[in-house]
């Protein structure tokens, strides 16, 4: 009899400040979409790697695919000091 092991990915719970920021961003996004539709503007969004444009009358237009560019793997030696400027 074989034993089946399921692995689950555990994610860290966001802090209280992060949860508030995420909630505010979701509300801002909903409000922006609602006002854009009311003003008759097109809405562009990405869903499952495909870029869509939605017209005010509800027609969907496929603009293209989202091309993700992954950075090359960088290896660091022990004791490397990184300096970053914003």
N, C-alpha and C positions, 0 to 999 in steps of 0.2 A: 504494500500500500504506500503510495507516494504522498508526501506531505506538501501541501501547497502553502506558500508563504506570500502574503500580500504586503507590499510596502506602501506606506502612505507618506506623502510629503507634508511635514508639519511646517506651518508658517508662524512667524512670530506675530503676536497680537500687537496691533498698532497702539501707540501711546494715546492718551486722551487728547493731546494737542493735534496729533496726526488725524485722529478720528474726526475731530471738529473741522479740520481743513478739508478732508475728503468729503464730508457732508456739504460744506459750503461750496466746493467745486462742482459737485453734482447738481446742487440747486442753481448755481450760476449757469451751468450748461443747459439745464432744462429751460431756464428763463431766456437764454440767448436763442435757443431753437424756437421757442414760442414767439418771441418778438420778430425773428427773421421771417417766419411763416406769415405773421400778421402784416409785415411790410412787403411781402411778395419777393423775398430774396431767396436765392438758391442756397442749399445747405450741402456742404461737402464733408464726408466722413469716411473712416476706414472700418471695414468689418471683415474679419478673417483674412486680412492681407490684401483685400481688394478695395480700391478707392471708388466710392460712389458719389454721384451728385444727384440730389433730390430737388426737383423743381417745386414751386409752390402748389402746382396742381397735383402733385403726388407721383409724377413720373420719375423713375429711376434711370440714371444714365451711368454706365460703367466707364470710368475715366481711365483706369489702368490698374496695374498691380503694384503693391508696395514692395520696393526692392530694399531689403534690409542689408546693410553693409556691416559685417562684423569686423571689429578691429583685429589686427594680427596679434597673435599671442606674444606677450612681452615677458621675458624672464628676467628676474632680478637676482643679483648675487647678495649674499648675506652682508648686511651692513650698508646697503645702498640707501642714500638719503634722497628723498623726493621733495622738490620745492614746487609748489603750485601757486599761481597768482590768479585771482578772479577778476 
